[in-house]
Amino acid sequence: MRMAGFRVALMMIGVIISPCVHGKEFSDHKEIEVERLLKRLNKHALISIKSEDGDIIDCVPIHSQPAFDHPLLKNYTIQMRPSFIPESTSTYTKKKTKATQTWHKNGRCPKNTVSIRRIMKEDILRSNSIESFGKKTTSSIPEDNPSKNHEYAIMNAMQGTYFGTNFIVNMWKPEVQVPDEFSLAQTWLVSGAGTTRNTIEAGFQADGYQGTGCYNNVCPGFVQRSNSITVGGVFTTVSQYDGDQAELSMLIWKDGENWWLKVGEELVGYWPGQLFNSLGNGATIVQWGGEIVNRETDGKHTATDMGSGHFANEGYKKASYFRNLMTIDQTNTLREPQGISPLTGHDNCYNIKAGDVGTSWGVNFFYGGPGQNERCP
């Protein structure tokens, strides 16, 4: 039974990070401004599907999707399929995973449409301002000096040049203490620095609201080609403590100028090369793991879970994990990363532990924690 107040949904970001400030706060005419924004963001749908989780999924003609609101994508020709999908050198055979989202129970989008979660008025009203809705205003890249209020438990690949990553992650429904916090599990592909920094991020997020949608398709640019996987859509099953584990594989890779996203066996879409500068030459940083926001409510550390809400040393069926980590090299081959290294902020709140080597899990690790506890006040 999915708990009220949060959701576990596919989340992805592709941005050129540059200095940004919030726009002016909502005016007395915000109702009119919100309606105008909703009309611009929500495209005409051939059909709409109401999901039992409260979402409305619009089946939008593929050439009418929000991506083409981006000024760099005017008169753009869609790449319907990648020219290749990277192959692995690993001797381990991975189990194929199929992504199932809650809205699938009530229908499917027809051919030549894409499934897009409708933006609701409530989604916009949660933002600091109308101008800042859907925009990433600060960097949340895991670094040696993490952003204020952001905490991580991640694994880093060695510095190098990478053209993508592949992994399997188990999905949980972490509890989030207050509405403006979140808990996510994802990968980061990063290049450049300062105003030339580019980042692609994809994974799963739980937040204290009934909608995620903050990045996803809200900011135009990501070209979706799937009519069955909705970015921001809720997944049907999550892992159970000491029970069944719900896993999903994700693959991101550079095909020509574009960066493709595959979730399970489904080609979801891609970030066009026109959106990036430094990522055009590949990523120099690849990371995997968990992130939470800690608002320090009442002066205490948040009790927001990371992953399962249990520490890494509890292991399989209890802690969260990433397994079969792979990176993509200049020959477009998937290879196991060498010399991965952990990065955490407060090990008494959230921690990380490398998994056993030489198993069918390949390169793997466990991570997570409960946040506030006796050793994490």
N, C-alpha and C positions, 0 to 999 in steps of 0.2 A: 504494500500500500504506500503510495507516494505521499510524503508528508506535505501539508500545506505550508506555503510561505517560501518555498524554494523549488528549484528545478535543476536537473542535470541535463545540459544541452551542449550540442556541438558549437564550438566557438572558434572563430578564426579572425586574425588581424593581418593586414598587409599595409604598412604605412611607411612613408618617408617622414621620419620624426624630425621636427624642427620646432623652434621656440613658438609657443602658442599661448594666448591668454584667453580667459573666458570673455564672452561678450557681455553686454549689459544684462542685468537681471530682468526677469519677466516684467513687462509693462502692464498697465491696466487693460490693455487690449490683447492680452496674451491668448485669450480664447480664439480670436480671429487669426492670430499668428500661428497658433498650433494647428488649426484647421487647414490653413494654407500649406503648412509644412507636411501634414498628413496627406494632403492631396498630391503633393509633389513626390513623396516617398513611396506611396502605395500605388502601384501601377494597375491598370485595368486588367482584370482577370477573366479568363474564359469560364472557369468555375472556381468556387471557393469551398474549402472543406473545413468544417468545425471539428476540432479535436477535443477529446474528453478532458484534456488538461487546461482548456480555456483558450488555446491558440486558435487562430484562423489561418489556414494555409491557402494562399492565393496561387492558382495555376496561371502564371503569366506567360504570354507568348515569348519565346526565347529571345527574340530580337527587340522586345520592349522592356527587358529587365533593367533594374536600377543602374547596372554597371555603365550603361551608355549615357548616363547623365554627366559622366566625367568628361571634362573638356578635351582631354587627350584621346578620347575614344569615340569621337564623332565620326560617322561613316565607317565604322570599324567592321572588319570581317572576322566572324567568330571562327576559332579553331575548334572544330567539333571533337577531334580526337588528337592525343599526342602522337608524335611521330615514333616514339618508342616508350617502353616502360622498363626501368632498370631491372637487371637480373642479378641475383645473389650468387656469391661464390661459396656461401655457407653449405655445409653438408647436412644441416638440419632442415627437415621439411616442415614448413609452417602450416598449421591448420587454417583453412580459409574461414573468414568470419563475414557474416552478413549483418549490415547495419539495419536495425528496425526501429522506427520512431513511432511515437504514440499515435500520431494522426493517421498512420497507415490503416488503423482499424476501421476508419470511416470513409476510406476512398483512396484513389490514386490520381495523380495528375496525368492528363493525356499526352500523347506524343507531341513533340515540338513546343512544349511548355516547360517552364522551370518552376519548382515548388519554393515559394518564398513566404516566410512568416510575416503576417501583416503587422505593421507597426501601429500600436494603439495610443490613444491620447495619454493614458497613464504612463507609458514608456517615456514620452517626451517630458511630462511634468516632473519626473524624477531627476531630470538633468539640472545642472546649475543654471543653465540658460538655454534658450532655444538655439542660439548660435553654437553652443558647445555640444549639443546633442549629437551623439554618434562619432565624436572626435576624440582621439587619444591626445590628451593635453600634456601629459608628462611621460617620460620614459619609465618603463617598468622592466627594463632589461636586468637580469640578475648580474651583479657585479660585486667586486670585493667590498665596495661601499654601497650597500643596497639603498634604494629609495626609501625615504621616510615612510613609515607605516606599512611597508611591504616586507614580508618575510618569505624566505625560500628554503627549499631542500632540493637541490638539483645536482646533476652530474654534468660535467663539462668534457667535451672532446678536446684533444690537444689543439693548439693553434694550427691552422692549416688553411687549405682552400677546399671548400665542400660545395657540392652541387645538389644536396638534398639529404633526406634522412628517412628511415623506415623504422617502425617500432610497433610493439603491442603493449597496450595499457589496460589495466582493469579499472572499471568504472564504479564509483561509489556515489552516495548521496550525502556528502558532508553537511553537518549542521552549521549554520551561519548565525552568529550571535545577534547582530544588528543589521538593519536593511542596507546600509552603505558599505558593508564588507562583502568579500567574496572569497571563494576557495576554488582553485583551478588546478588542473593537471595538463601540461602541454609541452610542446617543443618550441625552442627559439632558434631561428636562423638569422644571423646578424652580420652586417658588414658596415664599414665606415665608422665615422665618429662625428659628434656634434651635429651640425646642420646637414651633413652628408650621410648620416646614419640611416640605414635601411633595416627593416626587420620584417620577417614573416613569422607569425605565431599561430599555432593551431592546436586544439585540444578540447577539453571538456570543462565546463564551469558551472558551479552552483553559487547562487547569490540569494540575498534576502528578499528579492522581489519576485513577482510572478512572471517577470520577463527579463531576458538577458539582452539580446539585440543591440547592445551598445556599439559594437563595431560591425562585425558580420556584413550584411548587405546594406547597412545604413549608409556607410560611406561608399559612394560609387567607385567601381574599379574592378572588384572581383567578378570575373565572368563565369556565371554558373551554367553548366550544361546538363545537370542532373534534374530529372523530374521526380526523383524518389527520396533524395536526401535533402533536408532543409537545414541550412545554416541557422543556428539558433533554435532548432527543433529539439524537443525532448526525446530521449531514448527510452525504449519500453522497459528494459531490465537493467538493474544495477547489481553489484556484488553484494552478497550477504555474509556477515561476519560468521566465520567458521562454517560456511555453507558454499553454495554455488558461486562461482566467480564469472562475472560478465566482462568479457574482453572485447576489444576492438583494435584492429590494426589501422595505422595511418601511414601514408607514403606521400612525401613532398619531394618533387624533383624538378630540375631545370631542363626544359625541352626547348632548344633554340633560345629565344629571348624570354619565353614565358615560364612561370613556375606553377606546376600542376599539383592538385590535391586529390588523393584517392583515399576514401574511407571505406574500410572493408574491401569489398570487390567493386565498389561503385566509384566511377570517375565523377567527382563533384564539380570540378571546374578549375580555373586557373587565374593567377594574377598576371596581367599582361606586362611584358618587359618595359613598356612605355612609362610605367608607374615608378620605376626604380632608376637609380644611377649606380651606386656602388655595388648593389647586388647583381648587376649585370656581369660582373667578373666572378661571381660566386660568393658564398658566405665564408667568413673567417672564423666565426664562432658558431658552434652547435651545442645546444643544451637541452636537457630533458628533466622534468621534475614537477614539483608542486610550488604554488605561490598562494599566499593569503594576504588579506589586508587587515591590519590590527589598528583599530580606532582608539584603543585604550580607554574604553568606556568606564567611567567612574575611577579613572586613574589606574586601572588594572589591565593586565594583558588579556586580550580577547580569548574567549573559549571557542572560537570558530575552529572547526576541524580542518585539518589538511588530510586529504584522502579519506581513509577509513576512520580517521580519528584515533588511530592506534600507532604506537611507535614502530619503527622499522624492524627492530629485533624480534617482534612477535612473528614475523615471517608469513608464509603462504596461508591464504584464507583469512588472515587477520589484518595484515598490513597492506598498504597499496604498493603496486610495483609497476615498473616498466621492464619489459623483457625483449630479447632479440633485437637489441639496438644495432642499427646499421647506419653508416654514412655512405654518401655517393661521391666517388672520386672523379678525376678528370676524364677517365675512360667510360664514364656513365655506369660504373659497376658498383653494386652494393657490397660494402666490406665492413667487417666488425671494427669499431673504433678501438684504437690502441691507446693505452695510458689515460683512461678517463679519471677525472678527479672530482671529489665532492665539494660542494659549497653550501654551508648552512649559516644561519645567523644565531639562533638560540637553540642549542641541542636539547635543552630541557623542555622546550616547547614543541619543536618539530625536529626530527633527525632523519638520517639517511644511512644506508648500509649496503655495500656491494654484495651481490649474490654470488653463489658458487659458480666456479668456472668449469668448463668442460662438460656441460649438460646441454640438453635440447633447448634450454632457455638462452643459450648464447651469452652475450654480454647483458647483464641484468642488474637491477637493484631494487631494494625496498625503501620506502620513505613515508613520512607523515607524522602525525601526532595530534594530541587533543587540545593543544594550546594551554590555557590556564590550568595549572595544577599545583600541587605543593611545592614543586621545584621550579615552577614558572608562574610566579605571582603577578 
